[in-house]
């Protein structure tokens, strides 16, 4: 890996992103359930390893809370005075890293790939320039800095869009700065604190390093990446949506090529941390997020949302079901309209049916709750049947309590089990009962008042 040789990284993530209209930093806006900064870190790690420093500023506490594993590598930029100022704030950490080069990237570039980073660093390693940066030629250069070259094709400067004057620089070539730099630390140190804010924005631009380096005869190279927009930053909700769509299709194509069947595949949303085995069949629209894993033979129907859950072999998740932090065993069935909340565990062959909600509960092998039921803080034994309308009353307003139901029990419809309560093996609970006391193995429990029929005719007379 390249990081073993010569480079650390500095991620610029201190900006507010006013066009996002958010109280949180722009880099925490999500695509497929993960933040922009998550994707940037993932792209850097194959080449840089853990030698990544991050400049934080606006909403720094949100960024730090989102990546606790990086807590010793954040650098606070108290005032957001531009990219050059951010580099100045992080320079002491860069110098003390012990690396020859520092890769500088923006934290709002979620489409950047590990391959692009690796290719750029390989080019830097090969030519050994003092300052290298990536350029692109997009169809719409927008507000990206314009790259200036002399007649010999050598880079002489980067001029920010708002400062670009055709009478001085000529007609723009369309080549713009992608915002990815690699700096030879020993050479660039003398330039970092010479950056000024003498421009229309009153900000310190990291791009001015190019002009300063050229003036001093340093080696400056630009690595072109064609018309790729994947390296461009996200600055608006529209750009965020376009980037998310690109990622969604990229990930879906990867799973299609690996042997996963995706029906209506353009409406299937799969997060970057999801793992799926060949032979899984998924129908869109469908959303899979977080650390979700799906084993071979599983079937996921349409309008399903699954987050941080595991689905074992040959299980079926039927339409309109929602799962979060749940475990579904082999040959299980969920839904339609099933809801598994955190802590729900279905063991082999168990079934959750229409409008059944399960939270922090275990259903043993072959157990089933087919209709209109809530099971919370419970253990349900193997082979037990839960009738429609059953609820575990697990909360008394202050504390939550547990319900335990043994194996091969039959819980009649419209039963309320008031926890803490234990129902033994083979028990039959009569429909409409409210169970407040433990029931021994094999017993029949009836907890309802005797029915009284009163003649309406006699009452009227």
C-alpha positions in Angstrom: 0.0 0.0 0.0 1.2 3.5 -0.8 0.7 4.8 2.7 3.5 2.6 3.9 5.8 4.7 1.7 5.2 8.4 1.9 1.8 10.1 2.4 -0.6 11.2 5.1 -3.9 13.0 4.3 -5.7 16.1 5.4 -9.5 16.3 4.9 -11.1 19.7 4.8 -14.4 19.4 6.5 -14.9 22.7 8.4 -17.3 24.4 6.1 -21.0 25.1 6.8 -22.4 24.6 3.3 -25.0 27.4 3.4 -26.7 26.1 0.3 -27.6 22.9 2.1 -29.8 25.0 4.5 -28.8 22.8 7.5 -27.8 23.3 11.1 -25.2 20.5 10.7 -22.0 20.4 8.7 -22.4 19.8 5.0 -20.0 16.8 5.1 -22.6 14.9 7.3 -25.3 15.0 4.7 -26.0 11.4 3.7 -26.1 9.4 0.6 -27.5 5.8 0.9 -27.5 6.2 4.6 -23.9 7.2 5.0 -22.3 10.7 5.3 -20.2 12.3 2.6 -17.3 12.1 4.9 -17.7 8.4 5.3 -17.2 7.9 1.6 -14.1 10.1 1.6 -12.5 8.2 4.4 -13.2 4.9 2.7 -11.6 6.2 -0.5 -8.5 7.3 1.3 -7.8 4.3 3.6 -6.6 1.8 1.0 -3.7 4.2 0.1 -3.3 6.2 3.3 -4.3 3.8 6.1 -5.3 5.6 9.3 -2.9 8.6 8.8 -5.9 10.9 8.1 -6.3 14.3 9.8 -9.5 16.2 9.5 -10.1 19.9 9.7 -13.4 20.6 11.5 -15.1 23.9 12.1 -18.8 24.6 11.8 -20.7 22.0 13.9 -17.4 20.3 14.8 -19.0 18.4 17.7 -21.4 16.7 15.2 -18.5 15.5 13.0 -16.5 14.3 16.0 -19.5 12.4 17.4 -20.1 10.7 14.1 -16.5 9.4 13.9 -15.4 8.6 17.4 -12.6 6.4 16.1 -11.0 9.5 14.6 -11.1 11.5 17.8 -7.4 12.1 18.1 -7.1 13.2 14.5 -9.4 16.2 14.3 -8.1 19.7 14.1 -10.4 22.6 15.0 -10.6 25.6 12.6 -12.3 28.1 14.9 -12.9 30.6 12.1 -13.7 29.4 8.6 -11.5 31.7 6.6 -10.9 29.5 3.5 -9.1 26.4 2.4 -5.7 28.0 2.8 -6.5 28.9 6.4 -7.6 25.3 7.0 -4.3 24.1 5.7 -2.5 26.5 8.0 -4.4 25.2 11.0 -3.5 21.6 10.3 0.1 22.2 9.3 1.6 21.3 12.7 -0.1 17.9 12.6 1.1 17.4 9.0 4.7 18.2 9.8 4.8 16.0 12.9 3.3 13.0 10.9 6.8 12.0 9.6 5.6 11.6 6.1 7.2 13.1 3.0 3.9 14.1 1.4 0.5 15.2 2.4 -2.6 14.5 0.3 -5.3 17.2 0.7 -8.9 16.5 -0.2 -12.3 18.1 0.4 -14.7 16.3 2.7 -17.7 16.9 0.4 -16.5 14.6 -2.5 -18.4 11.3 -1.8 -17.9 10.0 -5.4 -14.1 10.0 -5.1 -12.9 6.4 -5.4 -10.0 4.5 -3.9 -8.7 3.9 -7.4 -8.6 7.6 -8.2 -6.7 8.3 -5.0 -4.2 5.5 -5.7 -3.7 6.5 -9.3 -3.0 10.1 -8.3 -0.5 9.1 -5.6 1.3 6.8 -8.0 1.6 9.7 -10.4 3.0 11.9 -7.6 5.5 9.2 -6.6 6.6 8.8 -10.2 7.3 12.5 -11.0 8.3 13.7 -7.4 6.8 17.2 -7.8 6.8 19.6 -5.0 3.1 20.3 -5.6 0.6 18.2 -7.6 -3.1 18.6 -8.0 -5.9 17.0 -10.0 -7.7 18.7 -12.8 -11.0 17.9 -14.6 -12.8 19.4 -17.7 -16.5 19.2 -16.8 -19.2 20.3 -19.1 -20.2 23.0 -16.6 -17.2 24.4 -14.7 -19.5 26.3 -12.4 -17.5 27.9 -9.5 -14.5 25.7 -9.6 -11.1 27.3 -9.9 -9.7 27.8 -13.4 -6.4 26.3 -14.3 -3.9 28.6 -16.1 -1.2 27.2 -18.3 1.5 29.0 -20.3 2.1 28.4 -24.0 4.3 25.4 -23.2 1.4 23.8 -21.4 3.0 24.2 -17.9 0.7 25.2 -15.0 1.2 28.7 -13.8 -1.7 29.3 -11.5 -5.2 28.4 -10.3 -7.6 31.4 -10.3 -10.9 31.2 -8.4 -13.9 31.6 -10.7 -15.1 34.9 -9.1 -11.6 36.3 -9.6 -11.1 35.2 -13.2 -10.7 38.0 -15.7 -10.5 37.1 -19.4 -8.7 40.4 -20.1 -5.9 39.1 -18.0 -6.0 35.4 -18.4 -7.7 35.0 -21.8 -10.6 32.7 -22.6 -10.9 29.9 -20.0 -9.9 26.5 -21.3 -12.5 24.6 -19.3 -9.9 22.9 -17.3 -10.6 23.3 -13.6 -9.2 22.4 -10.2 -10.7 19.3 -8.7 -9.6 20.3 -5.2 -7.2 17.3 -4.6 -3.6 18.2 -3.9 -0.4 16.4 -2.9 2.1 18.6 -1.2 5.8 17.8 -0.5 5.9 18.8 3.1 9.5 20.0 3.3 9.1 22.2 0.1 5.7 23.7 0.7 6.3 24.6 4.4 7.8 27.9 3.4 4.7 28.8 1.4 1.9 27.8 3.6 2.0 30.9 5.8 2.6 33.3 2.9 -1.0 32.8 1.8 -3.0 36.0 2.0 -6.7 36.9 1.7 -6.3 39.6 -0.9 -9.1 38.6 -3.2 -12.8 39.3 -3.7 -13.9 36.8 -1.1 -11.4 37.9 1.6 -10.5 34.2 2.1 -7.2 32.3 2.2 -7.1 30.0 -0.8 -5.1 26.9 -0.9 -5.0 27.3 -4.7 -2.6 30.3 -4.3 0.1 27.8 -3.4 0.4 27.0 -7.1 1.2 30.6 -8.0 3.7 30.8 -5.1 5.4 27.6 -6.0 5.7 28.5 -9.6 7.3 31.9 -8.7 9.9 30.1 -6.7 10.7 27.6 -9.4 9.3 24.6 -7.7 8.1 21.6 -9.6 4.3 21.8 -10.1 2.3 19.2 -12.0 -1.4 18.8 -12.8 -2.8 15.4 -13.2 -5.8 15.5 -15.6 -8.8 13.2 -15.1 -10.8 14.1 -18.2 -14.4 15.2 -17.8 -15.1 13.2 -14.7 -17.5 14.8 -12.3 -16.9 12.2 -9.7 -14.2 14.3 -8.1 -16.4 17.5 -7.8 -17.7 18.6 -4.4 -21.3 18.7 -3.4 -22.7 22.1 -2.8 -26.5 21.9 -3.0 -29.4 19.5 -2.4 -29.6 19.0 -6.2 -26.0 18.0 -6.5 -26.4 15.7 -3.5 -29.3 14.0 -5.1 -27.4 13.5 -8.4 -24.4 12.0 -6.5 -26.7 9.7 -4.5 -28.3 8.4 -7.7 -24.8 7.8 -9.2 -23.8 5.8 -6.1 -27.1 3.9 -6.1 -26.7 2.7 -9.6 -23.0 1.9 -9.1 -23.7 -0.3 -6.1 -26.7 -2.0 -7.7 -24.6 -2.9 -10.8 -21.9 -4.4 -8.6 -24.4 -6.7 -6.9 -26.1 -7.6 -10.2 -22.7 -8.7 -11.6 -22.0 -10.8 -8.4 -25.0 -13.0 -8.9 -27.7 -11.1 -6.9 -31.1 -10.9 -8.7 -32.6 -7.4 -8.6 -36.1 -6.9 -10.0 -36.9 -3.3 -10.9 -33.3 -2.8 -10.1 -33.2 1.0 -10.7 -35.4 1.4 -7.6 -33.4 -0.8 -5.3 -31.3 1.2 -2.8 -28.3 -0.6 -1.2 -26.0 1.1 1.2 -22.2 0.7 0.9 -21.9 -1.5 4.0 -24.6 -4.0 3.0 -23.4 -7.5 2.1 -25.4 -9.8 -0.1 -24.7 -13.4 -1.1 -25.3 -14.7 -4.7 -28.7 -16.1 -5.2 -30.6 -13.5 -3.2 -33.6 -12.1 -4.9 -34.7 -8.5 -4.3 -37.6 -6.6 -5.8 -37.7 -2.8 -5.9 -38.6 -0.4 -4.6 -36.6 -1.5 -1.6 -34.0 0.0 0.8 -31.1 -1.7 2.5 -28.9 0.2 4.8 -26.1 0.0 7.4 -24.5 -3.3 8.4 -27.2 -5.4 6.8 -26.3 -8.9 5.6 -28.5 -11.2 3.5 -27.7 -14.8 3.0 -28.1 -17.0 -0.1 -31.6 -17.9 -1.1 -33.3 -15.1 0.8 -36.1 -13.2 -0.9 -36.8 -9.5 -0.2 -40.1 -8.3 -1.7 -40.9 -4.7 -2.7 -41.4 -1.7 -0.4 -39.2 -3.2 2.3 -36.7 -1.2 4.4 -34.0 -3.0 6.3 -31.3 -1.4 8.5 -28.4 -3.1 10.4 -30.1 -6.5 10.3 -29.1 -10.0 9.3 -31.3 -12.2 7.0 -30.4 -15.9 7.0 -30.7 -18.5 4.2 -34.0 -18.9 2.5 -35.8 -16.4 4.7 -38.5 -14.3 3.1 -39.2 -10.6 3.9 -42.6 -9.8 2.4 -43.8 -6.4 1.1 -44.0 -3.3 3.2 -42.0 -4.7 6.1 -39.5 -2.7 8.2 -36.6 -4.2 10.0 -34.0 -2.4 12.2 -31.2 -4.1 14.2 -33.0 -7.5 13.9 -31.9 -11.1 13.2 -34.0 -13.3 11.0 -33.1 -17.0 11.0 -33.2 -19.5 8.2 -36.6 -20.3 6.5 -38.3 -17.5 8.5 -41.1 -15.3 7.1 -41.8 -11.7 7.9 -44.8 -9.7 6.8 -46.3 -8.4 4.8 -46.4 -5.2 6.9 -44.2 -6.8 9.6 -42.1 -4.6 11.8 -39.0 -5.9 13.6 -37.5 -3.3 15.9 -34.0 -3.5 17.6 -33.4 -6.7 19.5 -35.9 -8.8 17.5 -34.6 -12.3 16.9 -36.5 -14.9 14.8 -35.1 -18.4 15.0 -35.3 -21.0 12.3 -38.7 -21.3 10.6 -40.5 -18.8 12.8 -43.1 -16.4 11.3 -44.1 -12.8 11.8 -47.2 -11.9 9.8 -49.5 -9.0 9.0 -49.1 -5.9 11.2 -47.0 -7.7 13.8 -44.5 -5.7 15.7 -41.6 -7.3 17.6 -39.1 -5.4 19.8 -36.3 -7.0 21.9 -38.0 -10.3 21.7 -36.9 -13.8 20.6 -39.2 -16.2 18.7 -38.1 -19.8 19.0 -37.9 -22.3 16.2 -41.2 -22.6 14.3 -43.0 -20.1 16.6 -45.4 -17.8 14.8 -47.4 -14.6 15.3 -49.5 -14.2 12.2 -51.7 -11.2 12.8 -52.1 -7.8 14.6 -49.7 -8.5 17.5 -47.2 -6.7 19.6 -44.4 -8.7 21.3 -41.9 -6.6 23.3 -39.3 -7.7 25.9 -40.3 -11.3 25.4 -39.1 -14.9 24.9 -41.4 -17.1 22.9 -40.7 -20.8 22.9 -40.4 -23.1 19.9 -43.6 -24.1 18.2 -45.7 -21.6 20.1 -48.6 -19.9 18.3 -49.6 -16.3 19.2 -53.1 -15.4 18.3 -54.3 -12.2 16.6 -54.5 -9.2 18.8 -52.1 -10.4 21.4 -50.0 -7.9 23.2 -47.3 -8.2 25.9 -47.9 -5.3 28.3 -44.2 -4.7 29.1 -44.2 -1.1 30.4 -45.9 0.2 33.5 -45.0 3.9 32.9 -41.7 3.7 34.6 -40.1 0.3 34.0 -40.1 -2.4 31.4 -40.6 -6.1 32.3 -40.2 -9.4 30.5 -42.7 -11.9 29.3 -41.6 -15.6 28.9 -43.8 -18.1 27.0 -42.7 -21.7 26.8 -42.7 -24.2 23.9 -45.8 -25.3 22.0 -48.1 -22.9 23.8 -51.3 -21.6 22.2 -52.1 -18.0 23.0 -55.7 -17.2 22.1 -56.7 -14.1 20.2 -56.9 -10.7 22.0 -54.8 -11.8 24.9 -53.0 -9.3 27.1 -49.9 -10.6 28.9 -49.1 -8.3 31.8 -45.3 -8.6 32.5 -43.5 -9.8 34.4 -45.2 -13.1 33.7 -44.2 -16.6 32.7 -46.4 -19.0 30.7 -45.2 -22.6 30.7 -44.9 -25.2 28.0 -48.0 -26.5 26.3 -50.2 -23.9 27.9 -53.5 -22.8 26.4 -54.6 -19.3 27.0 -58.3 -18.7 26.3 -59.1 -15.9 23.8 -59.7 -12.5 25.4 -57.8 -13.2 28.6 -55.7 -10.8 30.6 -52.9 -12.8 32.1 -51.4 -11.3 35.2 -50.1 -14.4 37.0 -47.7 -17.2 36.0 -49.3 -20.2 34.2 -47.9 -23.7 34.9 -47.0 -26.2 32.2 -49.9 -27.8 30.4 -52.6 -25.6 32.1 -55.5 -23.8 30.6 -55.7 -20.2 31.6 -59.0 -18.3 31.4 -58.9 -14.7 32.7 -62.1 -13.0 31.7 -65.4 -12.3 33.3 -68.4 -14.6 32.7 -70.6 -13.6 29.8 -74.0 -12.2 30.7 -76.7 -11.9 28.1 -79.5 -9.4 28.9 -82.7 -9.3 26.9 -83.0 -5.9 25.2 -86.7 -6.6 24.5 -87.6 -7.0 28.2 -85.6 -3.8 29.1 -87.6 -1.7 26.6 -90.9 -2.9 28.0 
